[in-house]
Amino acid sequence: MITNNALAWVSGSDAPERSIVNLGFMPLTDSASLIVAATQGFAQPYGLTLHLHRQPSWSALRDNLLTGELDAAHSLYSMIYGLQLGLGGPSPTDMAVLMGLAQNGQSINLSAALAAEGINTAEALAQCIQQPTQPPLMLAHTLPTGTHALWLYYWLAAKGIHPLEDVTTAVVPPPLMVEHLRAGRIDGYCVGEPWGALAIEHGLGVTLATTQAIWPDHPEKVLACTREFAEQNPNTARALICALLEASRFIEESVENRRSTAQLISGSAYVNAPVTAIEPRMLGHYTNGLGEQWQDEHPLRFFHNGAVNMPYLSDGMWFMTQFRRWGLLRNDPDYLGIARQVQQLSLYAEAAERSGVQIPEQTMRSATLLDGRVWDGQDPAGYARSFPLHALADAMLHPLT
């Protein structure tokens, strides 16, 4: 429900500096709150018209965000920190995370051909890789500084597979994953939905792991912009957060809202995928292509009483520890100081209060990951050093064309 003070706010001193906002998004299920906000009337009461711009790849979205073609965007959490640190961009750029958009809901998938050979568990995958006659498997992710690369590396390492030495990795845009799998160019991938479920639907792949099995309720996509945009247009940024909080809350108000959202985003202008590949996992109903099905305890979430949307400092800090782990950073950054610069806690708190969304008291949160390590943000340098530190292979930076 849109708050009663929204319309009054638009005409007051807090009126948005810009009435039209260009929003970038990738064709993924977790872009739903942007699509709902832009098309279902959640932005207008806050004085905004949202123009959606679907992007062909994360690198294109990144570039368009940096050049100002996009005002803000549905973004990979770690990509924003990469840009802040000068990784994966032309030069370091001050960035802003306005709010979280999604938790959970990504998957690690392997080809059906390999699964048919009995390579259908992490243990079988590790044994396959250890065979001296086995050529290196090609596993894809979506961006070297992206969340999918980090989930893939984390999972492989936790299962005894060295992601920099035991497999070959490549960059593939999410909508092209299934076609690359069909063509045999890759053996598996980590990606956001619906591109894992679609491989199963087409009989081309199986899901070996969900990312929520790596970290229950992990941070995933965020609403991001350059810090310059946020500082020059604070009222616009605040109004945008409000509109997306309203849309996120709407999606989770009922099962029917989730179903109608799945139908909406399946359209050719948005995700452009069958609703049959979107809706089940959006509802937490999983099958893995190996005969197993379950109701996930940590499904893709957009709101969860505001817990999804809070830009926790510890969430941003975790991604920097993984940059350090895998050699993207050669030294420890000022983890907390950088997170305080990037996470726009004041803007978020103001917007959440106006939207009637609960604001967590703490800016840090704790989680236990699948290897038993506890992350709470208290000692990020020590946490990073609890892993072997590596040098990133140059080949991991090259896209698969």
Secondary structure as GFF3:
##gff-version 3
##sequence-region A 1 401
A	DSSP	alpha_helix	6	10	.	.	.	ID=ss1
A	DSSP	beta_strand	20	25	.	.	.	ID=ss2
A	DSSP	three_ten_helix	29	31	.	.	.	ID=ss3
A	DSSP	alpha_helix	32	39	.	.	.	ID=ss4
A	DSSP	three_ten_helix	44	46	.	.	.	ID=ss5
A	DSSP	beta_strand	49	54	.	.	.	ID=ss6
A	DSSP	alpha_helix	58	67	.	.	.	ID=ss7
A	DSSP	beta_strand	72	76	.	.	.	ID=ss8
A	DSSP	alpha_helix	77	84	.	.	.	ID=ss9
A	DSSP	beta_strand	95	100	.	.	.	ID=ss10
A	DSSP	beta_strand	106	111	.	.	.	ID=ss11
A	DSSP	alpha_helix	112	116	.	.	.	ID=ss12
A	DSSP	alpha_helix	122	130	.	.	.	ID=ss13
A	DSSP	beta_strand	138	141	.	.	.	ID=ss14
A	DSSP	alpha_helix	147	158	.	.	.	ID=ss15
A	DSSP	beta_strand	168	171	.	.	.	ID=ss16
A	DSSP	three_ten_helix	174	176	.	.	.	ID=ss17
A	DSSP	alpha_helix	177	183	.	.	.	ID=ss18
A	DSSP	beta_strand	188	192	.	.	.	ID=ss19
A	DSSP	alpha_helix	197	201	.	.	.	ID=ss20
A	DSSP	beta_strand	205	210	.	.	.	ID=ss21
A	DSSP	alpha_helix	211	214	.	.	.	ID=ss22
A	DSSP	beta_strand	221	226	.	.	.	ID=ss23
A	DSSP	alpha_helix	227	232	.	.	.	ID=ss24
A	DSSP	alpha_helix	234	251	.	.	.	ID=ss25
A	DSSP	alpha_helix	255	265	.	.	.	ID=ss26
A	DSSP	alpha_helix	275	282	.	.	.	ID=ss27
A	DSSP	beta_strand	285	287	.	.	.	ID=ss28
A	DSSP	beta_strand	293	295	.	.	.	ID=ss29
A	DSSP	alpha_helix	313	325	.	.	.	ID=ss30
A	DSSP	alpha_helix	335	342	.	.	.	ID=ss31
A	DSSP	alpha_helix	345	355	.	.	.	ID=ss32
A	DSSP	beta_strand	367	368	.	.	.	ID=ss33
A	DSSP	beta_strand	374	375	.	.	.	ID=ss34
A	DSSP	alpha_helix	380	385	.	.	.	ID=ss35
A	DSSP	three_ten_helix	394	397	.	.	.	ID=ss36
###
